[in-house]
Amino acid sequence: MSSSPDLSRRARLALAAFLVVTAWSLPRLSGVQRLAGGTAVSLAAGACALVVLLAAGLPLGFSWGPARSRRLVPDVASGFALGAACAAGLIWDGNDARLAQLWRDDRAAAVALLAGVAAWGAAIAATRQRALWRWYAAAAVAALLPEALLIAVLRPAAPSGFAAAFAFFLVADTAVAFATEELAFRRALVGPPDAAGLGALIFMAVVFGLWHAVQPGYGGAPWGTFLGTALGGFVAGCVYVLSGSLSAAALYHGLHNAPLKALGGAPIATGRAALAAGLALGCTAALAVALGWLVRRRGGREASRLS
């Protein structure tokens, strides 16, 4: 068993290469898509990170949090309450039809959803949430500000079931990301949050961008996909490092995806797509710079305390 809660540099490079290769190859295997669905790449990333971390004898980090947030005795009731809230969001106001479609069309997402809710509930039970509320609020602002700019410019016509769809995708994307992409990219590639610096975050963001760009499902603009997802991954990594919590990063992930997924194919103002995308990208870049500065400043303070 390793005495350090971090993967070696060689292990992280090997994991990064494997993640990008599987992201390129799995979507091009028709059998995988037919049997597992579109979330097969994310599930494979989470499974690979799980195997690597367990093989190295390292903690998964699901229940990590700020100092003094760890419970001596798990609060099982709060974990079950989180599970009940997730279940309610997934079946509320017609969402049961979306859940049935998810199981029918994307088995990998259904498996990751179950694993994510279980891991999320265990993390809630093991961590005092009062210490994390300000980081949840910061994650919400970082996720929703670019989306708000995008929606303000595009002016989509919100469908009648927007609130229910938003709740469904918030629960589903947060839970799935918690057990897959957050485990692989934030926990495994960045390492323990209290020891991570800008170098590890930049490395993870580049791999995260490549992981998205090589997947054919993200359209025909690989450079735009790379830049947008690398910036988003960097922001998620900063939330993880500053909060010390994977659940805060997963909440950022879910809130980033849920609004646009809930809007679906709603009509938008014509001729504004490029402007909206540019504003959202610029806002995310500004957030990345600000949060990166906070990470660097935190590292400087810790170095001065040790000297």
C-alpha positions, 0 to 999 in steps of 0.5 A, a space after each residue: 500500500 502506498 504511503 502517499 495518497 497520490 499516483 506517481 507521475 508515470 501512473 498519471 501519464 499512463 492513465 491520461 493516455 488510456 483515457 484519451 485512447 478509450 475516448 477515441 476508440 469506444 464511440 467508434 465501436 458500434 457494438 459498445 454504443 448499441 449495448 452500453 449507450 453514449 455514456 460508455 466513455 465516461 463509465 470507462 474513465 471512472 472504472 479505469 480510475 477506480 482500478 488504478 487507485 485501488 491497485 495503488 492502495 489509494 483512497 478514492 477521495 469521495 468523502 474528502 472535505 475541508 479541515 475539520 469536516 470529517 465526521 467521526 461517526 457517519 451520519 447514515 440518515 443524511 446519506 439516505 436523505 440525499 438518496 431520497 432527494 435524488 430519487 424524487 428529482 429523477 421521478 418528479 413531474 414526468 421525469 420517470 419517463 426520462 429515467 425509463 428512456 435513460 435505462 433503455 437507451 444508455 445503460 452505462 449512464 444508468 449504471 453510473 447514476 446508481 454508483 454516483 448516488 451511492 457514492 454521493 450519499 456515502 460522502 454526505 454521510 461522512 462529511 459535515 456539510 456546513 463546512 462545504 456550503 460556501 463552496 457549493 455556492 461558489 460552484 453554483 456561481 461558477 457554473 451558472 454565470 456562463 450559462 446565464 450569459 449564453 441564455 440571455 443572448 440566445 433567448 431560448 423559449 423555455 419549454 413548459 416542463 423546464 423545472 422538472 427537466 432541470 431537476 432531472 439533469 442536475 441529479 443525473 449529471 452530478 451523480 454520473 460525473 461524481 462516479 466517473 469524470 470527477 473520479 478520473 480527472 479531478 481525483 486521479 489526475 490532479 491528486 489530493 486537493 491539499 497538495 495540488 498546484 497549478 501544474 497538476 490542474 493544467 495537465 488535467 485540463 489539457 487531458 480533459 479537453 483532449 478526452 472530449 475533442 477526440 469523441 465524435 459525438 461533440 461535433 465537427 469543431 474539435 479545437 472549440 470543443 478542446 478549448 471550452 472543455 479544457 477551461 471548464 475542466 480547469 474551473 472544476 479542478 480549481 473548485 475541487 482543490 480550493 474546497 477539498 471536495 469532489 462533491 463540490 466539483 461534481 455539483 459544478 459539473 451538474 449545474 454546468 450541464 443541466 440548464 442547456 440540457 433542460 432547454 433541449 431543442 428550444 427555439 433560439 434567437 437567430 444569428 447569435 450563436 457565435 456571440 453567445 458561445 464567445 461570451 460564455 467562453 470568455 466568462 469561463 476563461 475569466 473564472 479560470 484565471 480568477 480561480 487559478 490565482 486563488 489556487 496559486 495564492 493558497 499554495 504560496 501561503 502554505 509554502 510560507 507556513 512551512 518555511 
